[in-house]
Amino acid sequence: MSRHDVKKLVLMRHAEAEHPLGTADHDRPLTRRGAAEAEEAGRRLLAGGHAPDMILCSSALRARQTCTWVCSALGEAAPTAKLEESLYAAADARILAVVNHVPETVEALLVIGHLPGLREAALRLATPDSDYDAVMALADGCPTGAYAVLEVPGPWAALDGADARLVDFSVPGPGRR
């Protein structure tokens, strides 16, 4: 498969959220810092050539707000996001099942979700020839607003494990990658 045929999968953790007393987990909003993290992530995605054709977003408020700030930073390059209820608190297998149903016409996919499933999905997909520093940084932790970029050489439907190359792991904030 030529380089042109390689698709991109970006797995992003929602930005920093508040923990207000009496608020259900699904309804937790972003903090001010979280909004800044999400906007910065959107700018980095755009600058890195990782603007998505499609966005799948958890239905949790903090994920939806993250998506709004990312799209704001992407500007005209932002596609309409699709809320995906099953991404809320999803395990890695569930995340991959959702990605497996993405149309083949999508060349760059952004998934906004939660730990631990999102991180486990990225590590599960990473091929042995993945960027060593990116794999080690992701294995060490996945802070809010961070995202992993994977190159997918085959169809979305075939993604299962060790079949996408992790090429970048980006963490928002000063002095971070």
N, C-alpha and C positions, 0 to 999 in steps of 0.2 A: 504494500500500500504506500502510495506517495505521501510526502509531508502534507500536501494539500488535502488529502483525504482524512487526515487525523482530526478528530473532533476534540473539543475541550469540555471538561466537567469541572466546575468549581463548586466545592462543598464548603459552605460558610456557616460558622456558628453565629447565632444572633448576637447583637451588641449587648453591652451591660444593662441589666434590668434592675428595677427597684424590687424590694421585698416588703410592700406595705402590709401591715397587719390586717387580717380579715379579707385579704384579696386572694382569690383562687389563683393557683399557679398559672393557669391558662391566660389569666387576665392581667398579669404583671406588665407594667409599662417600662419603657426605656428610661434610664436616668439621662441627665443632660450630657454626661460623658458618653453614654451609650449612643446618643444621637450623633455626637461628634465622631465616634468610632465608626459608625455605619457610613456616614458621609465620607470619611477618609477612605474607607474600604472601597466605596464606589469610585472615588478618584483614582485609587491605585489600580483597580480593575481596568478602568478606561486607559490609564497611562501604560499599563502592562500589555495592552492589546487583548484583554480578556472580557470585553463587553459581551454579555450574553444575548443569544437570539431568543431564549426562553428562560423564564424564572419560575421555579416551583418553590412555594413558600409554606412553611408550617402555618397553621391557623392561629397559633398563639399570638397574643397582642404584641409581645416583644419582637417576635419574628416579623410580623406585618409592619411594625414601625421601622425595624431595621431595613426591610425591603423598600419602604417609602424613602428613607434617607439615601440608600444606595441608588435608587432610581433617580432621585433628585440630582445626585452627583453625575450620573451617567447622562443626564440631559436627553437630547434627541436620540441617543443610542439605546435608551431604556425601552425594553419591550413591556407589554402588559403582563403583569405577574398573575400566576394562577395559584390560588390558595389550595393547599392539599392537606386536608384534615389528618390523613394518615401519617404525615411527617411529624406531628406533635408527639414528642417523647418516643420516637420510633427507634427500634434497634437497627443495626446495620443491614440485616437481611431485608427488612421492610423498606429502608431507604433505597436499596438496590432494586427491589421489586418495582418501586415507583419509577426509578430511572429506566428500567427495562422497558417501560411502556411509552417512552418518549419517541415521537416520530423521527424517522431517520433524516428528515429534512432539517432538523435542528443541528447546527454545527457547534454551538457553544451554549451550554446549559449551566445555569446557576441554581443551586439548591440551598435554601436557607432553612436551617433547622437547629437541632439541639445536641448536647452531649448526653450520654457517651456515644450514641449511635453514629453521629456524623463523623467523629474522629475514627471510630472503629471501621466505618465504611471506607474512609480514605486509606487507612493502613491495610485493610483487607484487599483493596484494589491495587495497591502499589506493587509494581513489578520489581524484580531484583535489580534492574538497571535504572531504577528511580534515582533522583538526586539525593545523595547520601545526607547532606546537611538538612534538606527539607524533611526527609523521613525522620531523622533524629530529633529535629525540632518539634515535629508533630507528635512523635512518640513521647516526648517530654511533657507535653501538655498542649491544650488548645484554648487559649484565653478568648474572652468575648470579642467578637468582631474579627476574629482570625479566619483565614480561608486557605484551603488547599487547592491547587490547580493540577489537574491530571489530564494527560493526553490519552485519548481513547482511539486506538487504531481500528477498531471493529465496530459492529453495530451495537447500539444501546442495549438491545435485547439480549446480547451475549455477555454483558458484564456480570461477573460473578466473583472473581477473586484473582489477584495477581495478573490482571490483564489490562491495566492502565498505568502509564508512567507518571509518577508524582514528580512534577517539575518545579513546583514552587510552593512555599508555605509562607504566608504573609500575616504579620501581626501588626495591627494599628498601634500607633504611639511613637513618641520620639525615640530615636535610636534603635528602633526595631526593624526587622527585616521586611 
